[in-house]
Amino acid sequence: MTSTTVQGRLRALGRAELTLLLRNRTAVFVALLVPVVMVAAMKSSLESVDLAGTGVSVAGAALSGGVGMVLIQVVYMNLVAAYVARREDLVLKRLRTGEVPDREILTGTALPSVALALVQTALMISVGSAAFGLGGPQRPELLAAGLLLGVVMLTALAAATSVMTRTVQTAQLTTLPLFLVSMVGSGLFVPLAVLPDGLASVCELLPMTGVMTLVRTGWLGGGEGADVLGAGLNALVWTALAVFAVQRWFRWEPRR
């Protein structure tokens, strides 16, 4: 009997998932174009928002928020549908009968979406730095940490959300709460500094807030040590909670 390596198994799973992703034209359209459209729309809206005192320009707020949109739509929303589709088609159940561990099945399924999100993020940062005069990342280590925590946390949250999602069609509804809450309260486009203190304190606890603080600080600079530390802890706690939920409740077989 021949054995395979972890890299080989992940490569095979990722290749198969990429093929399925490219066949889904709707998913590809959402992943590639919707974040760009949202950035353009929010940039126009932010021109009427008073960002004085936040240390963030309109272009900086719109484009750093665009990074968050890419993470949510390409990683989280796309993966919820992917996990549900593979579960309902019995793909996950069949994969578990082989030598592939559970964590590799979930990771391999996520690889194409994560890779696509990171490529889009790199392009967005490059275009923002060159075309809008934002400059390169001020603290690359924080930007990298924010992106890494973001993709891991959102992958785990996607797997956890799939537990509550019966069909691919209902994935549009079950992913909506995190999308809306993050848009309004996690500082994707409007920095928390412009919100009332009490509301901002509550919003600091939301899942994407820590990730966005790290991304924005890493790219545009600013931010105090305590804020960065709190952002990192926020992302780690939500990641741990999501991983626990997946280990405890993830469904490998169709819901009946």
ZAMARGU-4260 file (C-alpha; in steps of 0.2 Angstrom, whole numbers, plus 5000, padded with zeros to 4 digits):
<rodrens>
0) 5000/5000/5000 | 5007/5017/4995 | 5006/5032/5007 | 5005/5050/5002 | 5013/5066/5010
5) 5003/5080/5018 | 5009/5092/5004 | 5003/5080/4991 | 4986/5077/4999 | 4983/5096/5001
10) 4989/5099/4983 | 4977/5086/4976 | 4962/5093/4987 | 4966/5110/4982 | 4967/5106/4964
15) 4950/5098/4964 | 4942/5112/4974 | 4950/5125/4962 | 4942/5115/4947 | 4925/5116/4956
20) 4927/5134/4960 | 4931/5139/4942 | 4915/5130/4936 | 4904/5140/4948 | 4903/5157/4938
25) 4893/5165/4951 | 4906/5162/4964 | 4920/5168/4953 | 4910/5184/4949 | 4907/5188/4967
30) 4925/5184/4972 | 4933/5195/4959 | 4921/5209/4955 | 4910/5212/4971 | 4924/5218/4982
35) 4930/5230/4969 | 4913/5237/4966 | 4910/5239/4985 | 4927/5249/4987 | 4922/5261/4973
40) 4904/5263/4981 | 4911/5266/4999 | 4925/5278/4993 | 4911/5289/4986 | 4901/5288/5002
45) 4916/5291/5013 | 4919/5308/5005 | 4904/5314/5016 | 4911/5307/5032 | 4922/5317/5043
50) 4937/5307/5045 | 4947/5321/5054 | 4957/5315/5069 | 4957/5297/5063 | 4973/5298/5054
55) 4965/5289/5039 | 4961/5297/5022 | 4946/5293/5012 | 4956/5282/5000 | 4965/5274/5014
60) 4949/5269/5023 | 4941/5263/5007 | 4955/5252/5001 | 4960/5245/5018 | 4941/5241/5020
65) 4942/5233/5003 | 4955/5220/5010 | 4942/5216/5023 | 4928/5214/5010 | 4939/5202/5000
70) 4942/5191/5016 | 4924/5191/5020 | 4917/5187/5003 | 4931/5177/4995 | 4936/5167/5011
75) 4921/5166/5023 | 4905/5167/5011 | 4913/5157/4998 | 4919/5143/5009 | 4902/5142/5018
80) 4894/5137/5002 | 4909/5126/4997 | 4908/5116/5014 | 4889/5114/5012 | 4890/5108/4994
85) 4904/5096/4998 | 4894/5089/5013 | 4877/5087/5004 | 4886/5079/4989 | 4894/5066/5001
90) 4911/5072/4996 | 4917/5075/5014 | 4910/5058/5019 | 4920/5049/5006 | 4936/5058/5009
95) 4935/5053/5028 | 4935/5035/5022 | 4953/5037/5016 | 4969/5042/5025 | 4966/5061/5024
100) 4964/5068/5042 | 4949/5079/5045 | 4959/5095/5047 | 4967/5092/5030 | 4950/5089/5022
105) 4945/5106/5028 | 4961/5115/5024 | 4962/5108/5007 | 4945/5113/5003 | 4949/5131/5008
110) 4966/5133/4999 | 4959/5140/4982 | 4948/5153/4991 | 4962/5158/5003 | 4975/5159/4988
115) 4963/5170/4978 | 4960/5181/4993 | 4978/5184/4996 | 4981/5188/4977 | 4967/5200/4977
120) 4974/5208/4993 | 4991/5210/4986 | 4984/5218/4970 | 4973/5230/4980 | 4988/5235/4991
125) 4999/5238/4975 | 4986/5248/4966 | 4982/5258/4982 | 5000/5262/4985 | 5004/5267/4967
130) 4988/5275/4961 | 4981/5283/4977 | 4998/5288/4985 | 4995/5278/5001 | 5013/5271/5000
135) 5019/5254/5004 | 5014/5244/5020 | 5021/5254/5035 | 5023/5239/5046 | 5023/5223/5035
140) 5023/5211/5050 | 5007/5218/5057 | 4999/5217/5039 | 5005/5199/5037 | 4998/5194/5055
145) 4981/5202/5051 | 4980/5193/5035 | 4985/5176/5042 | 4974/5178/5057 | 4960/5184/5045
150) 4960/5169/5034 | 4962/5156/5048 | 4948/5164/5058 | 4936/5166/5043 | 4940/5148/5037
155) 4935/5141/5054 | 4920/5152/5055 | 4915/5147/5038 | 4916/5128/5044 | 4906/5133/5059
160) 4893/5142/5050 | 4890/5128/5038 | 4883/5118/5053 | 4868/5129/5053 | 4867/5130/5034
165) 4856/5116/5026 | 4858/5120/5008 | 4870/5130/4996 | 4855/5142/4993 | 4853/5146/5012
170) 4871/5150/5013 | 4867/5167/5007 | 4856/5170/5023 | 4867/5162/5036 | 4882/5172/5031
175) 4873/5188/5031 | 4874/5192/5049 | 4893/5192/5050 | 4894/5202/5034 | 4882/5216/5040
180) 4889/5217/5057 | 4907/5218/5050 | 4902/5231/5037 | 4894/5242/5051 | 4904/5239/5066
185) 4921/5231/5063 | 4929/5247/5055 | 4930/5240/5038 | 4927/5257/5030 | 4923/5269/5044
190) 4936/5269/5058 | 4929/5265/5075 | 4936/5282/5081 | 4922/5291/5073 | 4909/5281/5083
195) 4903/5286/5100 | 4914/5279/5114 | 4901/5267/5121 | 4897/5260/5104 | 4915/5259/5098
200) 4919/5249/5114 | 4906/5236/5109 | 4912/5235/5091 | 4929/5232/5097 | 4923/5214/5102
205) 4917/5209/5085 | 4926/5195/5075 | 4933/5206/5061 | 4938/5221/5072 | 4955/5214/5077
210) 4959/5209/5060 | 4955/5226/5052 | 4965/5235/5066 | 4980/5224/5061 | 4978/5226/5043
215) 4975/5245/5043 | 4989/5248/5055 | 5001/5237/5045 | 4997/5246/5029 | 4994/5264/5034
220) 5003/5265/5050 | 4998/5273/5067 | 4990/5263/5081 | 4996/5262/5098 | 5004/5246/5106
225) 4990/5243/5117 | 4978/5244/5102 | 4988/5232/5092 | 4989/5220/5106 | 4971/5220/5109
230) 4967/5218/5091 | 4978/5202/5090 | 4970/5195/5106 | 4953/5198/5099 | 4957/5189/5083
235) 4965/5174/5092 | 4950/5172/5104 | 4938/5172/5090 | 4949/5160/5080 | 4950/5148/5095
240) 4931/5149/5098 | 4928/5145/5079 | 4940/5130/5080 | 4932/5123/5095 | 4915/5125/5087
245) 4921/5116/5072 | 4928/5102/5082 | 4913/5100/5092 | 4898/5102/5080 | 4905/5101/5062
250) 4894/5090/5051 | 4902/5078/5039 | 4886/5070/5032 | 4870/5078/5024 | 4857/5085/5036
255) 4841/5075/5036
</rodrens>
